[in-house]
Amino acid sequence: MASPRPAPATDADSLRHILIVDDDKRIRDLLQRYLSENGYHVTAAGTAAEARERIASFTFDMMVVDVMMPGESGTDFVKSLRRTANTPVLLLTARGEAEHRIAGLEAGADDYLAKPFEPRELLLRIAAILRRAPTGALPEGDTLPLGACRFDSRRGELLRDGAPVRLTTGELALLRLFAGSLGKTLSRFDIADRTGVNERSVDVQITRLRRKIEPDPRSPRYLQTVWGEGYILVPD
C-alpha cells in the first residue's frame, strides 16, 4: 500500500476514534499510522476476540474490519456486532465478487473496500461514512408514520411498536433521504449520489431497510419499487 502525502486533518476528524481489525500486522500498522497522521485516534486489534476486548474498554466512532481473518471472519464479527451496536463499519476484502460484497452488506456493514486499495480512497470513504453517522440527539421533529413504525428524521430515531430499532448509518441516511423526498421517485443513481452508498449496493440497502419497516418485506407497503425508475417512500 503506497503512502501518499497525508491530507490535513479537520477539527471534527481529530476527535474520531477508529478501531482497525486485521490479522495482518503489516497492514494493521500501516493503517494505524496513516489514519493517525490524518488526525484520527486509532486503536488496533488482530482478531475479532481482541476487537471485543477493545470495545469493552473504549467507545469507537467507526471500525475498519478485514473480512478474511482466522477463526471468526470479519463478516461474522459484524453480524454479531449488529445485535448490540450500530457503530459504522467499513469492510476490507480481498474478494471483489458481488456475492461477497452483498454478504458483507447484509451482515450490517456500511461500506466495503476491495484490496489492494489506495490509502486516499480509504480516507475518503471513512470521511463519507462518518458524515452520515449521527453525532448526537437532534431537536424533536415531526414523526413519519409507517404502520407499526414511527421515524423521526431529525432525531434519527426509528421506533417499532414503541421500541427503538437499530439502524446502520447507511440505513439511516437512506431513510432520511426518503423522508425528505416524499412523493418523489428516487433512482439508484440519486440514492447513491445523495447518501454516499455505492450504487451497486443500493438494492441491498433497500432490502435491509424493508426488513425493519415493512410488515411483509416481500410485499412492501411503504418503501415501494417503481419499475424502471427507482424507489419511493409512501407513508400512512
C-alpha positions in Angstrom: 0.0 0.0 0.0 1.5 3.3 -1.1 1.8 6.2 1.4 0.8 9.5 -0.3 1.2 12.8 1.4 -1.4 12.9 4.2 -4.3 15.3 3.9 -4.7 17.9 6.6 -6.9 16.8 9.4 -10.0 18.8 10.4 -11.2 19.6 13.9 -14.1 17.1 13.6 -11.8 14.3 12.4 -9.3 14.8 15.2 -11.9 13.6 17.8 -13.0 10.5 15.9 -11.8 7.2 17.4 -11.4 4.3 14.8 -10.9 0.6 15.6 -8.8 -1.3 13.0 -9.4 -5.1 13.0 -7.0 -7.0 10.7 -4.9 -10.1 11.4 -2.1 -8.9 9.1 0.2 -6.9 11.4 1.9 -5.1 8.5 -1.5 -3.8 7.1 -2.7 -3.1 10.7 0.4 -1.0 11.5 0.2 0.9 8.1 -3.4 1.8 8.6 -2.9 2.8 12.2 0.0 5.1 11.2 -1.7 6.6 8.1 -5.0 7.3 9.9 -3.2 8.8 12.9 -1.2 11.1 10.6 -4.6 12.3 9.2 -5.9 13.3 12.6 -7.8 10.2 13.8 -7.4 8.5 17.1 -6.7 4.8 16.2 -6.8 1.6 18.1 -5.9 -1.8 16.6 -6.9 -5.4 17.1 -5.7 -8.6 15.4 -8.7 -10.8 15.8 -12.5 -10.5 16.4 -11.9 -11.6 20.0 -9.3 -8.8 20.6 -11.7 -6.3 19.0 -14.4 -7.2 21.5 -11.9 -6.6 24.3 -11.2 -3.1 22.9 -15.0 -2.5 22.5 -15.5 -3.3 26.2 -12.9 -0.6 27.1 -13.4 2.1 24.6 -16.2 3.8 22.6 -15.5 3.9 18.8 -16.9 6.2 16.2 -16.2 3.7 13.4 -14.5 0.3 12.7 -12.4 -0.8 9.7 -12.6 -4.6 9.6 -10.8 -7.2 7.4 -13.1 -9.9 6.1 -10.5 -12.7 5.8 -9.4 -13.4 9.4 -8.6 -16.7 11.1 -11.3 -18.0 13.4 -14.2 -15.6 13.3 -14.4 -13.8 9.9 -15.0 -10.1 9.6 -18.4 -10.7 8.2 -19.4 -12.9 11.1 -18.0 -10.4 13.6 -20.1 -7.6 12.0 -23.2 -9.7 12.1 -22.6 -10.4 15.8 -21.9 -6.7 16.5 -25.2 -5.6 14.9 -27.1 -7.4 17.6 -26.0 -4.9 20.2 -24.5 -1.8 18.4 -24.8 0.3 15.3 -21.2 1.5 15.1 -20.4 2.3 11.5 -18.3 -0.5 9.8 -16.2 -0.4 6.7 -15.2 -3.9 5.5 -11.8 -4.6 3.8 -12.0 -7.5 1.5 -9.6 -9.2 -1.0 -12.7 -10.6 -2.6 -14.2 -8.3 -5.1 -17.0 -10.6 -6.3 -20.6 -9.3 -6.0 -21.7 -12.1 -3.7 -19.0 -11.4 -1.1 -19.8 -7.6 -1.2 -23.5 -8.4 -0.7 -22.8 -10.8 2.1 -20.9 -8.1 4.0 -23.6 -5.5 3.5 -26.3 -8.0 4.5 -24.3 -8.7 7.7 -24.6 -5.0 8.6 -21.6 -3.3 7.1 -22.0 0.3 5.9 -19.5 0.0 3.0 -16.7 -2.1 1.7 -13.3 -1.6 0.0 -11.5 -4.2 -2.0 -7.8 -4.9 -1.5 -5.4 -3.6 -2.8 -6.7 0.0 -2.3 -5.3 3.5 -2.4 -5.0 5.0 1.1 -6.6 8.2 0.0 -9.7 6.3 -1.1 -9.9 4.7 2.3 -9.7 8.1 3.9 -12.5 9.5 1.7 -14.7 6.5 2.4 -14.2 6.8 6.1 -15.0 10.6 6.0 -18.2 9.9 4.0 -19.4 7.2 6.5 -18.7 9.5 9.4 -20.5 12.4 7.8 -23.6 10.2 7.6 -23.3 8.9 11.2 -25.5 10.6 13.8 -23.5 12.9 16.1 -25.9 13.2 19.0 -29.6 13.9 19.8 -31.2 16.4 17.5 -34.2 18.6 18.3 -37.6 17.0 18.4 -39.2 16.8 14.9 -42.3 15.5 13.3 -42.5 11.8 13.0 -43.3 9.8 9.9 -45.9 7.1 10.3 -45.1 3.8 8.7 -47.6 1.3 10.1 -46.2 0.0 13.3 -43.1 2.1 12.9 -42.5 5.8 13.5 -39.5 7.6 12.1 -38.2 10.9 13.5 -35.8 12.2 10.8 -34.3 15.0 12.9 -33.5 12.7 15.8 -32.5 9.8 13.6 -34.8 7.5 15.5 -36.9 4.6 14.3 -39.5 3.1 16.6 -41.5 -0.1 16.0 -44.4 -0.6 18.4 -42.7 2.0 20.6 -39.4 0.1 20.8 -36.2 1.5 19.2 -34.9 -0.2 16.0 -31.2 -0.1 15.4 -30.2 1.4 12.1 -26.8 1.4 10.4 -25.5 4.7 9.2 -26.3 3.7 5.7 -29.9 2.8 6.6 -30.4 6.0 8.5 -29.0 8.1 5.6 -31.4 6.2 3.2 -34.4 6.7 5.4 -33.7 10.3 6.0 -33.3 10.8 2.2 -36.7 9.2 1.5 -38.4 11.1 4.4 -37.2 14.4 2.8 -38.3 13.3 -0.6 -41.9 12.3 0.0 -43.9 11.9 -3.3 -40.7 11.6 -5.3 -39.3 8.5 -7.0 -35.5 8.3 -6.5 -33.3 6.4 -8.9 -30.4 4.2 -7.8 -28.1 7.0 -9.0 -29.9 9.6 -7.0 -29.8 7.5 -3.9 -26.1 6.7 -4.3 -25.2 10.3 -5.1 -27.1 11.8 -2.1 -26.3 9.2 0.6 -22.8 8.0 -0.3 -24.0 4.4 -0.7 -22.2 2.5 -3.5 -24.7 2.4 -6.5 -24.3 -1.3 -6.9 -25.3 -1.8 -3.2 -28.5 0.3 -3.3 -30.8 -2.7 -3.8 -29.1 -4.5 -0.8 -29.6 -1.5 1.4 -33.2 -1.2 0.3 -33.8 -4.8 1.2 -32.3 -4.4 4.6 -34.3 -1.3 5.3 -37.6 -3.0 4.3 -36.9 -5.8 6.8 -37.1 -3.1 9.5 -40.1 -1.0 8.4 -42.3 -3.3 6.4 -45.0 -5.8 7.8 -44.0 -8.1 4.9 -40.7 -7.1 3.3 -41.5 -9.4 0.3 -44.6 -7.3 -0.4 -43.6 -3.8 0.6 -46.3 -1.3 1.5 -44.2 1.7 2.4 -40.8 1.5 0.5 -42.1 0.7 -2.9 -40.4 -0.1 -6.2 -41.3 2.0 -9.2 -40.3 -0.4 -12.0 -37.8 1.1 -14.4 -37.4 4.2 -12.3 -36.3 3.5 -8.7 -37.9 3.7 -5.3 -40.5 5.8 -3.5 -41.5 6.1 0.2 -45.2 6.1 0.8 -46.1 6.7 4.5 -49.5 6.4 6.1 
